[in-house]
Every structure is written in C-alpha cells, then in structure tokens.
Amino acid sequence: MNAPNNMAKDFLTICGLCSLLLTFVYSNVEADVEPLDRAGVLQELGYPTDTTEQIIEATRNESYPVRFLALELLAERIEKEAIPTLKGALDDARMEVRWRAAHLLGTLGDNSGLEQMQQDLKEFAPNNGAPVPPDPNVIDPNEIKEREDKRNLRLYYGLHAAKVLAELGDRRGYELAA
C-alpha cells in the first residue's frame, strides 16, 4: 500500500526539481519571470512551511531537493537565525546541499562554509583540474569514454565548488576556472 504513496512522493519531488531547474534557467534570461515560490513548492510536495520548526524539519528530509529548498526558504524567512541550521548542512552527504548552505551562509555574512568548499574543491579538482594522463593499457573506446565522462563530471563539481569559494571571497578556484 505504501508503494503508490512513495511513487506519488517521488513524482512530486521530480516536479519540484523541474520547477527549480526551470526557475534557474529562466532567471538567467532577461524577462519578467516570477521568483520561485519555495514555500509553495515545498507545500505541494507535502511539507508544511507555516512555522520555522516545520521548515527546519524539512531540512532533515531524506530527499536532497527538499533539503535544498528548505534551506533556501529558511534563510529567506529568518535570515541570520538560520545560520546554525545552515552550518549543520555543510556536512550534508549531497554536495549540492553543502554548496547551497555555504553560499547562503556567505550571503548572511558568515564565511564558515569556506573550509568545506575548500575540501570539495580539493576532492573534485585535484591538481587544479589538470587532466589525468590516459592509461596506455586501456584501448576499449567505451572504457576510455567512461573514464573521460567521470573526469568531466568531477571537473564540473570542482568548478561549482570554485564558484561558491569565489562568492565567499576565496580566490583558490580562480586557476581552475581559468
């Protein structure tokens, strides 16, 4: 009986993600686009947002898009009072949540996300993203492509961590971006 409920929740989570993605894409287009209604999206996903405690509870949800949106809503609503919860999110298993928490902390004048972003940059872009030399023993084109895809994904993650570092005033990611 729980399977249909889980499928419905997954579907709503995906819808919320699509809404978030479309808002991000259209926010970079010069047009009159309504800002994302984070509270509305969370409510549509079944998470009440009437109180600060309810939003904080959503920041602990198993779904990382829910945690992401809840952190943004919390920072938007209670600003500096959200700092302890945002600091806790710096240890999130999902890098997207860590990066957003660090960014939000920076917008609130708290640079405590710097260390986590520096660690993420080091993890995802060792040697400033310099390519790993190809293994001459690997000749299978599919394996070569798979290795290259993984390297490109790590570089993408490293660039995102570098972007957050730059937003926080740390220049370490500039070499990688260049």
N, C-alpha and C positions, 0 to 999 in steps of 0.2 A: 504494500500500500504506500510505502514511502518513496518508491521509485518514481511515480508520476510527480510527486511533490519536489523531489530532487531535480527531475528533468525541468520542471517549470522554473525552479530557482536558477538552474544553470542557464536556461533560456533568458530569463530576466537579467542575469548578470551579464550575459553576452550583449543584450540590448543596451544595458547601461554602458558597457565598454564602447560599443559602437557610437553611442551618443557622445561619450567623452572624446573619442577619436575624431569624430566629425567636428566637434566644437574646437578641438585643437587645430585641425586643418583649416577650418573656416576663420579661426581667429587670426590667421596669418594672411588672410585675403582682405583687401580694402573694401569692406562692405559693412552694412549695418546688420550685424549678427548679434542675436541675443546672447548674453553670457550664460554659461552653463548653470543651471539650477541644481546645484549639488544636493540640496535637501530634497528636491523633487525626485531626482534620480534615486537617491537612497530610499525614499519612501516607496517609490514604485518597485524597488527590489525587496520591499518588506521590512525595512529598517526605520523605525521611528526616529525623528530628529527634533522632537519638541523640547527636550532638555539636553543640557551639556552631558549628563551621565549617559543618556542614550547614544549620543554621538561617540563618546569615549568607548562605550561598549562596542560600537561598530568598528572602531579602530583595532579591535582584537579579533575581528571576524576571520574565518579561515580563507575567505575569498580576498585575494590581494586587491582587486579593483574596488571592493567595498572599503578596505582599509585605506586605500589611496584617496578615495573621495571623502571619507570621513575625516581624515587628517586635514584635507583642504578646507572642509566645512568648519571644522573645529578652529583652525587658525583664523578663518574669516570671521567667525562669530565671537570668539573670546580673546583673540589676539594673544598678547603676552601670557595670559593664563594657560594657553595651550602648550607652552614651552616644555613642561615636564613630560607630557604625552608625546610630543614630537621628539624629544630626546630619546624616549623609550623606543620609538620607531626606527631609530638609527641602527638598531640591532635586528631589524626585520630580516627574515630569510630572503625576501624578494628585493632585488636591487632597486627596482622602480620605486618601491615604498621608501627605502633608505634615501634615495636621491631626492625624492619629493620632500621628505622630512627635513633633510639638510637644507634644501632650498627655502622651505617655509621658515625654518629657524633663522636663516640669513635675512629674510625679509622682515623678521621681527627683531633684528639687531643682535642675534645670538649666533656666534660662529662655532658652536660646539659640534657641528657636523663636519668640520674640516678634516678631522682625523679619520673618520670613516670614509670620506670621499678620497682621501689620500691613499687609504688601504685599497679601495676599489680600483683606483687608477693603477696602482702597482700590480694588482691581481690581473686586471683585464688588459693592460698595455705594458707588460714588462719591456724593458729596453726602449721606452717611448714608442712602442708600437712597431718597432723595426721588424720586418718580416723574418720569420724563421726560415733558414735556408731549406730548400726542398731536399727530401731524403732521396738520394740516387737509387736506393734499393726499391722504391715504390714506383712501379711502372703502370699499375692499373689506373686508367683515366678516372674511373669512378671514385677510387680512393683518393686520388690527387684532388679531385673536385671537392670531396667531403672534407678533406683537411683544409683546403682553401676557404671553404664556407665557414668552418669553425673559426679560422683565424680572422676572417672578416667580421664575424659576429662578435668576437672578443674585442676587436678594434672598435666596433660600433659602441660597445659597452664602455670601453675606455674613453672614447670621445665624449660620451654622455657624462661620465664622472668628471672629466676635464671641464666640461661646460658648467657643471654645478660648482666646481672649485673656482672657476673664473668668476662666477656670480658672487662667490663668497670672498673674492679678492685675492685668491691664491693663484699665482702665475705658473704653477707646476704643469698644468695641462697645455700651456701655450705651444710648447715644442711639438707635442703630439698633434695638435690641431694644425699646425703649420705643415 
